[in-house]
Amino acid sequence: MDTVAPFLILLGIALLFWIAMIRPQQRKQQALGRMQSALAVGDEVMLTSGIIGVLRSLDEKTVELEVSEGVNLRVVRAAVGQVMTPVARDDNTEPAADPAAEPEEN
């Protein structure tokens, strides 16, 4: 029994490490893969580099991203980091002005 105890402790530490570190990373990677495979033309996406644009065409390995009118980038599908969700905004309301951005009048 004395030779088994250190082995069980080491096994327990390895199991805790796997549960705390490796498994969450695997789940995150799987979710990213599902998101990248579910991309559709017209989605607004952000690349891992921070570039935001609208998907104009897709193939198995690459996507064409329109970043500005008439400016298209062809990137690897794996470079898409997230699908941006548009902010819901009422058409009747104007965005509030930032008082720090406007000079004060004296």
Secondary structure as the mmCIF struct_conf table of DSSP 4:
data_model
#
loop_
_struct_conf.conf_type_id
_struct_conf.id
_struct_conf.beg_label_comp_id
_struct_conf.beg_label_asym_id
_struct_conf.beg_label_seq_id
_struct_conf.end_label_comp_id
_struct_conf.end_label_asym_id
_struct_conf.end_label_seq_id
TURN_TY1_P TURN_TY1_P1 ASP A 2 THR A 3
HELX_RH_AL_P HELX_RH_AL_P1 VAL A 4 PHE A 17
HELX_RH_PI_P HELX_RH_PI_P1 TRP A 18 ILE A 22
HELX_RH_AL_P HELX_RH_AL_P2 ARG A 23 SER A 37
TURN_TY1_P TURN_TY1_P2 ALA A 38 ALA A 38
TURN_TY1_P TURN_TY1_P3 VAL A 41 GLY A 42
STRN STRN1 GLU A 44 LEU A 47
TURN_TY1_P TURN_TY1_P4 THR A 48 SER A 49
BEND BEND1 GLY A 50 GLY A 50
STRN STRN2 ILE A 52 LEU A 58
BEND BEND2 GLU A 60 LYS A 61
STRN STRN3 THR A 62 SER A 68
TURN_TY1_P TURN_TY1_P5 GLU A 69 GLY A 70
STRN STRN4 VAL A 71 VAL A 76
HELX_RH_3T_P HELX_RH_3T_P1 ARG A 77 ALA A 79
STRN STRN5 VAL A 80 VAL A 83
HELX_LH_PP_P HELX_LH_PP_P1 MET A 84 ALA A 88
TURN_TY1_P TURN_TY1_P6 ASP A 91 ASN A 92
HELX_LH_PP_P HELX_LH_PP_P2 GLU A 94 ALA A 97
TURN_TY1_P TURN_TY1_P7 PRO A 99 ALA A 101
BEND BEND3 GLU A 102 GLU A 102
HELX_LH_PP_P HELX_LH_PP_P3 PRO A 103 GLU A 105
#
